[in-house]
Amino acid sequence: MIAAIGAFDGFHLGHQALLERASANALLTNSRWGVVTFMNHPDGFFAGSSGGSCAAGGSGSFKPLFTQSEQLLLERFFSVPVVCRIDFTQKIAEMAPEEFLDFIGSEFGVDGVVVGEDFRFAKNRSGDTAGLCKSCLRRGWPADVIPMRLSASGKPICSTAIRNAVASGEMKLAWGLLGYPFFLRSKVVHGYNRGTSLGFPTANIEIDPRKAGMRHGVYATLTFASGVWHTGAANVGLNPTFADIQSPRFEVNLLDYEGDLYGSEITVFMLHHIRDEIRFAGADDLTAQIARDSEVIRQISAQALSEHAALWEKFAAMFA
């Protein structure tokens, strides 16, 4: 199997280049291809990791861009035929480069690899692409090293840059680096029903505390429900107008949607950060602002649907 190897925290544009090359190489050699990755991100295994393959910036505990459920969705979206997941344990962390290659060869039938130019592996990140290519040559494995893909600003595309963009509410930048909008996929749970009383019923979404955090505030979103894409006004945070919320929440009002989503799993695509959270004097002021936000959000979502029709059509086919 020709294997694209990496942590694949999000299948961003750089990762997508690896998938494309692995697929092409497999076609040339009449073999299968797939991904070798990890159940748990290596950066999360080591305390104090900054996360991401270009680890400039960031500190503290590592949080992946996407949960396991979300990663499974992306694997289907990119039509990855085989996904081999390694439980990143101390034993794996202690492997020497040759030992790691022996392991993936015997465990998953890997006999060819595709990696990015910044790829490091094995104990203390001692394995680099030069050594990898030499090892593969001795084994008779084809090895491809893909140049790092750069953003429009000339900076490397990596998970750390995307994580920072999400944390600062720069969803357009995150979209540009991922190749698709950042999203949440989770179950709709019962909330305070406060939105309903204000005339803007919301779906409250469970947030996995291990997922990369977003800047608090109001967002323009799109969600596929009942066979249609629905514009959504989402709020991430503590809703400071009311004092009874102690931990960050995610709630989205699907404009023009009528139905019961409780208990269902939905995917909310984050298009644009509209504004930060504001403490209003009362419910009337909040309701008026929500109405103003909704008009802006309708414009943003309409433009996104129009300009990226093929993307939404592909996602819709997966949800249908």
C-alpha angles and dihedrals in degrees: 000000000000103000130201101208126205147095090270096201096182108346091252123181092280091053091046089060089058092050092050093050094046090051092048093048091050090052091052093050095038091238136120126263138202147142130284109202141138136274088217121031112252090225089059090052094062117066117242095016117163092212133224133062094274097049100187105130132009129080143190128046116357120245120185122229093237136028122235091262090052092047090053089054091052092048089057092043091056093040095236103180099200129025118187113191123199120203099230102224134158088266091057091044091054095052119117116230095260091045091053092051090048088052098052091042095054097033100045106015093248112173101159135031142207119194140161121259091251093054115136126173147167129037114356088352087285095150116085134177094265092055091042092056092049091049092048091049090055090050094046091244120143110236127195125190113198119208115245111265116235130217124236088269091055096252123128116268107236141145093256091059091049092047090052091049092052092047091054095045095249095142095159089057091047090051090051092053097041097041089230133048122282109254148182123223115191147120124289110239135184116275135175094295086229093133091056092054089052093050095254108094112202137201110228112217127205110240117210104226089214093061121097109272126241129218111267117252145071122321140190108234144173125216129179111227133155091001096305138090110245127202111233137196106210130190121202118190143030102320093230094203086078121050100206098080112094103171133039115279135191119216129164132193109210102212115228092005120131117187146078116276098171112136094009125116114238135179118225118197114208110221107167141354104236102184144328122267115282129199107231127201091238149333094286093058090046092050092051091051092048089055091052092046091051093059092053091045093052090056093049095048093045090054092047092051092048098046097043103034095143092054093052092044091055093048091045091055088057094050097042 
